[in-house]
Amino acid sequence: MTGTIAFPKPKWLETDKFASTCIIGGQWGDEAKGKIVYTLAEYHDVIMRYNGGPNAGHTLDNITLHQIPSGILYDDKINIMGQGMVIRPDLFCQELEDVKTVKGTVSPHYLVISPKTHVILKYEVAEDLGGAKKMVGTTGKGIGPAYRQRAGRTGIRVIDFADRKELQAKLKKSVDASNAGLPDNEKTKLCDVEKEAEEYGSTLLHYMGDVAAILKKAKQKRKKVLFEGAQGALLDIDNGTYPNVTSSNTTRPSVGQTGYYLPVTMALGVFKAPMSRVGKGPFPSEWGRTNGTNETRHLIEEEKEIMEIMAQKTRDGGTSPLSNGKLTIGRNNLLDALLEKMKNGKATDAEKAAYFGWKGMEFGATTGRARRLGPLDLPLARYVAEINGLDGLVFTKWDVYSGTGDVEFTTKYSYNNLLVHERNVDDLSEFDFLSLDTAVPLFKRLPGWEQDIRGMTDWNQLPKQAKDAINFAEKAIRLPCLYFSTGPKKDEIIARKIK
Ligand code: IMP
């Protein structure tokens, strides 16, 4: 699968010393990080997932990876599933089969799981599909309960599968902890979990390896390591919009959870525009605000109809047009009508969300939910850049703005409650961030561009309006945009030369 692409080697990797890159989602996940990791992986030797689990979904050329690092699609990269992750064995085995259909075989030399990585078993999935899914709108993959068991010292780690006798006792303790407080008819049976462990344990052990030794060797041999983040900074359990967050740390310090300390040479934050969020929680610049109560965006009537046709098609056993990326039913008419309204400045916020939702296929890669959408929020991006100590920016998805009229940005917030007099804020304080649900966004419109920028690879090809919009965002975030993605394919990207 390795092929050369028209993409220069990043400057910070042009060294015979050790160097590393960390890719961090700058928003609430789904920033199209997978594509960036996949593209940059070309110039790295080791690719490591360091957090999260199957709640992530990195859509690449012809496959969506949820747990296995994106470097697996190359022939010569070592891919690590680190101790900060939680792995779903059943989904891991399924994903492995998907990768094998693309690659043939997957050698344990190129895919290595840390013995300290925790697994998610069926009782944790059952638990997650209960209360948490309703409360936070989780992905329902068992993430929260698995991290809770880890903190409660009742979790199961990959190494535990090596000792079958001991495993039985550990499983019992873990299942009991999960079942406690549940009515009898909702309790998971130990024998079902034992069966699950029996079914998948040997595959996990096949890929288990000494991660610390691999990282140590990578440093000694001056290799290049890429840390592949999952979710986004605003979903971080401590730094995000708590309680509407995931259960792990997703910001830069979580790169420390590798089992062997490695410094980060370049931290890149990925920011999508329009930006999105799935699940509940504040999203100040959301088009057609759902006041943080809604799990998905409000669909306009036409969209509802199309979604219903698609759901029917899936129920009837046909392939869901969502799952293979080919959306055809009724789509063009809807898009044309919405586009006309946008160009005339007549589109409502819900219609803008509908247009960009369908044009940009903004449906969760893991859950299929319609993502909530809004303009790029610059104060929030600046906040994320600060708390992560980012070195550079990657902008994704802006190609969907081509031919749509003005481009909107959120540039300030105003807060107005009983204690604080109304003020416009450029830089958010921690307390501003903590009351994000009361922030009122102020927007700025910049002239858009008519030309379709999809697939461009050269900065000089970009229309002036696109360059101006990028410069405007860079100035507000106070960091340079090093990569500007112009489409979902690996080589649809502009690597910017910054003096
Ligand atoms: P959990 O990670 O499944 O526990 O879900 C907690 C919250 O994080 C929910 O709002 C999810 O929709 C959101 N979330 C988790 N992973 C991702 C992701 O990879 N992209 C976008 N949202 C995510």
Boltz pocket constraint, residues with backbone or C-beta under 6 A from the ligand:
constraints:
  - pocket:
      binder: B
      contacts: [[A, 28], [A, 29], [A, 30], [A, 55], [A, 56], [A, 57], [A, 136], [A, 137], [A, 138], [A, 139], [A, 140], [A, 141], [A, 142], [A, 143], [A, 144], [A, 230], [A, 231], [A, 235], [A, 244], [A, 245], [A, 246], [A, 247], [A, 278], [A, 279], [A, 280]]
      max_distance: 6.0
